[in-house]
Amino acid sequence: SSLAPRGGPLPLVGGRASTHTRASVRSTSTSFSVPTVAPRKAMAPSPASSVSLLRPRPAAALSSSSSSINLRRRASSAAAPTRAMSAAAAAPPPSSSFSGSGSGDRDGKDKFSIFAVIRAMAFYVVTLSLAFPLFCTMVVMFPLTYLKDKYRRYALSFVNDVWACVSTWAFFGVEVIGRENLPPVTTPAVYVANHASYLDIYSLFHLRRPFKFISKVSIFLIPIVGWSMYLTGHIALKRTDRKSQMKTLKDCRELLQKGASVLFFPEGTRSLDGTMAEFKKGAFSIAAKENAVVVPITLVGTSDRMRSGREWMLRPGKIRVVVHPPIQGPDADVLCEQSYTTIKQTLADYSSWPLRG
């Protein structure tokens, strides 16, 4: 864009440009025209800056490269089935997982079924229909039972057992395995079990032992069912209240001292997917301090029949209650670890057993 001649700057004569130079400038400026810009040709790279990758390859090299690419593609395609088979062989079988609830039909327990809904509604109608006359019976029995058997209340617990067994009879089977491991009725014990379903209590009542279990205060407010729990002597707990928790532990120790048994769900709450959570140490601390036997119990299949959070569906099948040999000792940590390992291993062992029918 500069109008300066190609030879460089204008020569100065006495501080001014010469006449010849000024004339040349005027001539140049007069005849100056904008040149047409021709398309830029590709510049050949200099030897110093050339890159070997940009050099054209001979036809033979291209052919060799294409052949090698095709060979690699064929090898990859041939190896794909082998890799898939290896991955399938390396994947663990579903039944080997400890996290299952112990049934061979777990895949369909989340699917909606109108028959499962109807079955659940019928179950609730039957259990509530039975609860009313049995509750009236308990009201009549309560005064004498309280005077004669204040802590165990065996007669009232027997009514609870009848209610649970009759309620479940038409809807699902309950099989008790290891009943010989149960301590005598008169022996105070701490029963601990995994907790995965609303049906856990119904299943444990099939043991026919007068244990007391801990439940939320709100459950005791439910008409008929909650009132029956109060008459039987079960223990109310405010989960968020520290004082209530300490009182609950104190009440459990007193029951053991008076010859009654208690039932704990050491996980603290029901599992939403059947996976067993870590155990809390409270139940085992009580057992260690009172030198009471601990009876681990594995509930298999309750989550498959009625999953937590889906109490409006009840699926047919069987529930197994596996009673393990009692353990005893002064170390709460050891009791907790042994119970947890035993129950979890049993869930894994029964995970491939079909529970239908």
Secondary structure as UniProt FT lines:
FT   TURN            6..7
FT   STRAND          12..13
FT   TURN            14..15
FT   STRAND          16..17
FT   HELIX           19..30
FT   TURN            47..49
FT   HELIX           52..54
FT   HELIX           59..90
FT   HELIX           94..96
FT   TURN            98..99
FT   TURN            104..105
FT   HELIX           106..108
FT   TURN            109..110
FT   HELIX           114..148
FT   TURN            150..152
FT   HELIX           154..169
FT   TURN            170..171
FT   STRAND          173..177
FT   HELIX           179..181
FT   TURN            185..186
FT   STRAND          189..193
FT   TURN            198..199
FT   HELIX           200..204
FT   HELIX           205..207
FT   STRAND          211..216
FT   HELIX           217..220
FT   TURN            223..224
FT   HELIX           225..232
FT   STRAND          235..237
FT   TURN            239..240
FT   HELIX           242..257
FT   TURN            258..259
FT   STRAND          261..264
FT   TURN            266..267
FT   HELIX           282..290
FT   STRAND          293..300
FT   HELIX           302..305
FT   TURN            308..309
FT   TURN            311..312
FT   STRAND          318..323
FT   HELIX           332..349
FT   TURN            350..352
//
